[in-house]
Amino acid sequence: MYWNDQKYNTCVFNSSSSYLDMGATNTADTDKTFSNLTFTNTNVEGMVNCGIRIFSMQDTRKITIDGFHVDSWNKLNQSAQESLFKAFTNADGAPVSIGNQSTDHKGLLLHNYTVGGTPIIKSGDNWSSTELGRLNFDAGLWDNWDATADGQATGDAPTLELSGINDGETAAKRDLPVSGKSNAASVRISVNDGDYSEVPVTSGAFSTTVNLPNVSNTVRVTAVGDNQVMTVKRYKVYAFGTLVGSLNDPKGDDNGPGSYVYPSDSAFNKGSFDLRTFSVYRDGGNIRFVTTVDGGITNAWGGNGMSTQRLNIYLGKVSSSKARSTAATTAELPGTNTFTEGAWRKAIVADGRNNGARYGSGVYEPGNEPSKSADVDLSVVQGNAIVASVPSDALTGIDLDNTGYQVSIFSSAEDSEGIGNVRPVFSKDCWDGLNSCPSFVHNYRFGGGLGNVADTPAHDSVTTDSNAIDIISGNQSQADLMSLKKQQVVLPFVTFAQQDTDNPGGEDGGNGTTPGGEGPGESPASQNASGTTDKHRPAQKVLASTGVSMASIIAVTMLLLAAGGISYSIHHKNEN
């Protein structure tokens, strides 16, 4: 099996989500219990894409995988190889109950799980998602699973305390000082699962500097006692470069002119189109545009980091309030149904699904048929931050400190679904199934606009309403700018200086901050805005947490490879 993204049932051991809505997490039946299941001696010869995906949709007790041996992972990226363990809720939000493995031994046990002959141990340094074991189990289930092996080291674990590094932070620069205390003779530090660097411990203390080469970095610090027992701490640290400036946007305005409503399908989770912050960083030969949304980006359809969102960033000159009435309007990219107040010089598109399309991710030059002049490297970090990295020479001549920015988010379309890879927003009646509109509109299109489904290139009977779901509008009212009464939706450019002066307010006073939450599979974290800046105030990163029987969908996927196969046995007995 060769998938290029995370599926639900393509591993060796699978407990899939409901086929009725694969992305939904509220389909559990908490009145039922699944228990006492053991898999023994499972051997995978050759490469495989992933090991375990368990989406618990019933109360779960005593699941054991004993003797699971994988030769190697295939050549997909690490996120496609991750094992997952998640607890779902019922329709009322009540979570299923998972047995406690740490104290009661009634949860999920992986015993003698090996990859390439190396035992994967929870108390060791090789189990997590970016390490050999590829386990990305939900942080909230930490006490509900264990990974052990025959002959593993036992005894007291060494002490380990760290300072100068925090999980989920954004580092001020790429060289990060790290220090701490331990009663071990030395500690070892690895970045992004690379080679270890041994750091001596003197009088119980140590210090060093690590380099963070990527946007998203995993720093692992390990203390090993004389008895070979380990204490391991892992940190996710982000490095974007030197901050140029930031813009904020109020929470809860992901409704266009005030009337737009989300599609009903769970791939379009609420808040995932709600722009909160926009920041620009200089990073060597790259410029990084970092945009956060209020909800988690789930990437339900296996795009490059995201599937449903399409981000447009326009760079242009800001019109003064006196000149706005005479400023020439300029059409944004095709399919947006949107214009800018004055001319834009560059358009940056971040789209996770349409790299090969005419208007896929890239830097575009203005014109009757905008042309692509550079590629964009797209990544999604912390579950809700869209990072679009552009070569610096693609923006030659643009003063990033003082230029104006128009940031808009759209619903991403395949080539046949809308002009310019933008999905149209239909009327609320159409979204409700009236006016002979097909059922897919309610599930997969935004509603609240003006038009109905039409047999035209735009697939929309009215194109005066903007297809933007949310915009950054500075001190101007988004509802007024995007009013359905207008024949043209014309949006302003906003500068960092305007942001500092105007400070548009939202429910949290307009500073763009809300309490932190969790991205998929990651620890709660918030951006550290104390990094080096050119002259503008940074914006804090916004984070958001974002009736099928489990027994009927637990399965062992039989991967028969040329070199051999899998042997297994299943024991299922009633719980006493």
Buried (B, 14 or more C-beta within 10 A) or exposed (E): EEEEBBBBBBBBBBBBBBEEBBBBBBBBBBEBBBBBBBBBEBBBBBBBBBBBBBBBBBBBBBBBBBBBBBBEBBEBEEBBBBBBBBBBBBEEEEBBBBBBBEEEEBBBBBBBBBBEEEBBBBBBBBBBBBBBBBBBBBEEBEBBBBBBBEEBBEEEBBBBEBEEBBBBBBBBEBEBEBBBBBEBBBBBBBBEBEEEEEBEBEEEEBBBEBEBEBBBBBBBBBBBBEEEBBBBBBBBBBBBBBBBBBBBBBBEBBBBBBBBBBBBBBBBBBBBBBBBBBBBBBBEEBBBBBBBBBBBBBBBBBBBBBBBBBBBBBBBBBBEEEEBEEBEBBBBBBBBBBBBBBBBBBBBBBBBBBBEBEBBBBBBBBEEEBEBBBBBBBBBBBBBBBBBBBBBEBBEEBEBBEBBBBBBBBBBBEBEBBBBBBBBBBBBEBBBEEBEBEEEBBBBBBBBBBBBBBEEEBBBBBBBBBBBBBBBBBBBEBBEBBBBEBEEBBBBBBBBBBBBEBBBEBEBEBBBBBEBBBBBBBBBBBBBBEBEBBEBBBBBBBBBBBEBEBBEBBEBBEBEEEEEBBEBEEEEEEEE
